[in-house]
């Protein structure tokens, strides 16, 4: 139901990176383990991933790389945060927007601050904001990860964030969980009691549950 509702309102959403970007500024970035042009060993290092992302942007004459929903990735194997005795988490539940640090991020629709947190562990979200929204009586959430720490300073839970407001920005490596600069954007139906954090990567075993709770965020890519 949520996916259909979001599709209905898609044309009304404010562009997440603002109106200064155009469709030609974007290109697809593929990080799936099956992508033939990917050196799986090299992209597991910061320098290797940065070189790959920048190479794709330059090749496509783009300013932003976008993609990643339900991709199976090797990126997370450097961090114990994604490992367990049962099954490792390696399937991405959000949409990544790869661009320069300090790139502004805008609220795509009216919302309130549900929660925010600095998720400090290596390859975690770093600075994170979660907004709560309501459309036609249906409540849902959008998560923004790998942000600037400074953008958390003036937030309060319940604070109104109006559509089109530049409320945060992409963080640098020291504040975004140790990642190459990008935004992790995710839709969540049920927060399951969590605040300031929510799994952005699922194991194959848990994927049916998490993909149902976190539908495709491509609907917010409306350039």
C-alpha positions as CSV (number, residue, x, y, z in Angstrom):
1,X,0.0,0.0,0.0
2,X,2.8,2.4,0.9
3,X,4.6,1.9,-2.5
4,X,1.4,2.7,-4.4
5,X,0.7,5.8,-2.3
6,X,4.2,7.1,-2.8
7,X,3.9,6.6,-6.5
8,X,0.7,8.6,-6.5
9,X,2.5,11.5,-4.9
10,X,5.8,11.2,-6.7
11,X,5.4,14.3,-8.8
12,X,4.9,16.4,-5.7
13,X,8.2,15.4,-3.9
14,X,10.9,18.0,-3.7
15,X,14.2,16.8,-5.2
16,X,16.3,15.4,-2.4
17,X,19.5,17.2,-3.6
18,X,17.7,20.3,-4.6
19,X,16.7,22.0,-7.8
20,X,20.3,22.8,-8.9
21,X,20.8,19.3,-10.2
22,X,19.3,18.0,-13.5
23,X,18.8,14.5,-14.8
24,X,22.0,14.6,-16.8
25,X,24.0,15.2,-13.6
26,X,23.2,11.6,-12.4
27,X,24.6,8.2,-13.4
28,X,24.0,4.7,-12.1
29,X,26.6,3.3,-9.7
30,X,26.7,-0.5,-9.5
31,X,28.2,-2.2,-6.5
32,X,26.5,-5.6,-6.8
33,X,28.8,-8.6,-6.5
34,X,27.7,-9.8,-9.9
35,X,28.6,-6.6,-11.7
36,X,31.4,-7.6,-14.2
37,X,33.3,-4.3,-14.1
38,X,33.7,-4.4,-10.3
39,X,37.0,-5.4,-8.7
40,X,35.5,-6.9,-5.5
41,X,38.8,-6.8,-3.6
42,X,39.8,-3.2,-4.4
43,X,36.4,-1.7,-3.5
44,X,36.6,-3.1,0.0
45,X,39.2,-0.4,0.7
46,X,38.3,3.3,1.1
47,X,40.8,4.3,-1.6
48,X,39.6,1.6,-4.0
49,X,35.9,2.5,-3.5
50,X,36.6,6.2,-3.9
51,X,38.6,5.6,-7.1
52,X,35.8,3.4,-8.6
53,X,33.1,6.0,-7.7
54,X,35.0,8.9,-9.1
55,X,35.9,6.9,-12.2
56,X,32.2,6.2,-12.9
57,X,31.3,9.8,-12.4
58,X,34.0,11.0,-14.7
59,X,33.2,8.4,-17.3
60,X,29.6,9.5,-17.4
61,X,30.3,13.2,-16.9
62,X,28.0,13.1,-13.8
63,X,28.0,14.9,-10.5
64,X,26.1,12.3,-8.6
65,X,26.1,8.5,-8.7
66,X,22.9,6.8,-7.6
67,X,21.8,3.2,-7.0
68,X,22.0,0.2,-4.7
69,X,18.6,-0.9,-3.6
70,X,18.7,-4.7,-2.8
71,X,22.2,-5.0,-4.1
72,X,24.3,-7.8,-2.7
73,X,27.6,-6.3,-1.7
74,X,31.0,-7.2,-0.3
75,X,31.6,-3.7,1.1
76,X,30.5,-4.5,4.6
77,X,32.9,-7.4,5.3
78,X,35.5,-5.0,6.8
79,X,33.2,-4.3,9.8
80,X,32.1,-6.7,12.5
81,X,28.9,-4.6,12.6
82,X,27.6,-6.6,9.7
83,X,28.7,-10.1,10.8
84,X,27.0,-12.7,13.0
85,X,27.4,-16.4,13.7
86,X,24.1,-17.0,11.9
87,X,24.4,-15.1,8.6
88,X,26.2,-12.0,7.5
89,X,24.3,-8.9,6.4
90,X,25.2,-7.9,2.9
91,X,22.0,-6.8,1.0
92,X,21.5,-3.1,0.8
93,X,18.1,-1.7,1.8
94,X,18.4,1.9,0.7
95,X,19.3,4.1,-2.2
96,X,22.8,5.6,-2.2
97,X,23.5,9.1,-3.6
98,X,27.3,9.4,-4.1
99,X,28.5,13.0,-4.4
100,X,30.8,15.6,-2.7
101,X,30.9,16.1,1.0
102,X,28.7,19.0,2.2
103,X,26.3,18.4,-0.7
104,X,23.0,19.7,0.7
105,X,20.0,17.4,1.3
106,X,16.5,18.6,1.2
107,X,13.3,17.3,2.7
108,X,11.3,15.7,-0.1
109,X,8.0,16.2,1.7
110,X,6.7,17.7,5.0
111,X,7.8,15.8,8.1
112,X,8.8,15.9,11.7
113,X,12.1,14.8,13.3
114,X,11.4,11.3,14.6
115,X,15.0,10.8,16.0
116,X,18.6,11.4,15.3
117,X,21.9,9.9,16.4
118,X,25.6,9.7,15.8
119,X,26.2,6.0,15.0
120,X,29.9,5.9,15.5
121,X,31.1,2.3,14.7
122,X,33.2,1.8,11.6
123,X,31.1,1.6,8.4
124,X,27.9,2.5,10.4
125,X,25.8,5.5,9.5
126,X,27.8,8.1,11.3
127,X,25.5,11.1,11.7
128,X,21.9,10.0,11.1
129,X,18.5,11.6,10.9
130,X,15.1,9.9,10.7
131,X,12.0,11.9,9.6
132,X,8.4,10.9,10.2
133,X,5.8,11.6,7.5
134,X,2.1,11.1,6.9
135,X,0.2,10.8,3.6
136,X,-3.6,10.1,3.6
137,X,-3.4,9.0,7.2
138,X,-0.5,6.5,6.6
139,X,2.6,7.1,8.7
140,X,6.0,6.2,7.4
141,X,9.6,7.2,7.9
142,X,12.7,8.3,5.8
143,X,16.2,7.7,7.0
144,X,19.2,9.8,6.0
145,X,22.6,8.4,6.9
146,X,26.3,9.5,6.5
147,X,25.6,13.1,7.3
148,X,27.5,16.0,8.7
149,X,27.7,16.0,12.5
150,X,26.9,19.7,12.6
151,X,23.5,19.1,11.1
152,X,22.4,17.3,14.3
153,X,23.2,20.3,16.5
154,X,19.9,22.2,16.2
155,X,17.5,19.3,15.9
156,X,14.8,18.4,18.5
157,X,12.5,15.4,18.4
158,X,9.1,16.5,17.0
159,X,10.6,19.5,15.2
160,X,8.8,20.3,11.9
161,X,10.9,20.0,8.7
162,X,9.0,21.5,5.8
163,X,9.2,20.2,2.3
164,X,12.1,21.8,0.4
165,X,14.1,22.6,3.5
166,X,17.9,21.9,3.3
167,X,18.0,20.3,6.7
168,X,21.3,18.3,6.4
169,X,24.3,17.6,4.1
170,X,26.6,14.7,3.2
171,X,29.3,14.2,5.7
172,X,33.0,13.7,5.4
173,X,34.8,10.5,6.2
174,X,35.5,11.4,9.9
175,X,31.8,11.9,10.6
176,X,29.9,9.7,8.2
177,X,31.0,6.3,9.5
178,X,34.2,6.1,7.5
179,X,32.6,6.1,4.0
180,X,33.3,7.7,0.7
181,X,30.9,10.7,0.8
182,X,27.3,9.8,0.0
183,X,23.8,9.8,1.3
184,X,22.1,6.6,2.4
185,X,18.4,7.1,1.9
186,X,15.8,4.6,3.1
187,X,12.1,4.3,3.5
188,X,10.8,2.5,6.6
189,X,7.2,1.5,7.3
190,X,7.7,0.3,10.9
191,X,10.6,1.5,13.0
192,X,10.3,-1.5,15.3
193,X,10.9,0.6,18.3
194,X,14.3,1.9,17.1
195,X,15.4,5.5,17.3
196,X,18.2,7.2,15.4
197,X,19.1,4.0,13.7
198,X,17.6,1.2,11.6
199,X,19.3,-1.6,9.7
200,X,20.3,-0.5,6.2
201,X,21.7,-3.9,5.3
202,X,19.9,-7.2,5.6
203,X,21.0,-10.9,5.5
204,X,19.5,-13.1,2.8
205,X,17.7,-15.0,5.5
206,X,15.9,-11.8,6.7
207,X,15.5,-10.1,3.3
208,X,11.8,-11.0,2.8
209,X,10.9,-9.3,6.1
210,X,13.1,-6.2,5.6
211,X,12.4,-5.6,1.9
212,X,8.7,-5.6,2.8
213,X,9.3,-3.1,5.6
214,X,11.7,-1.0,3.5
215,X,10.2,-0.5,0.0
216,X,12.1,0.7,-3.1
217,X,13.1,4.3,-2.5
218,X,13.6,5.0,-6.3
219,X,10.2,6.8,-6.1
220,X,12.1,9.8,-4.6
221,X,14.5,10.0,-7.5
222,X,12.4,12.4,-9.4
223,X,14.9,14.4,-11.5
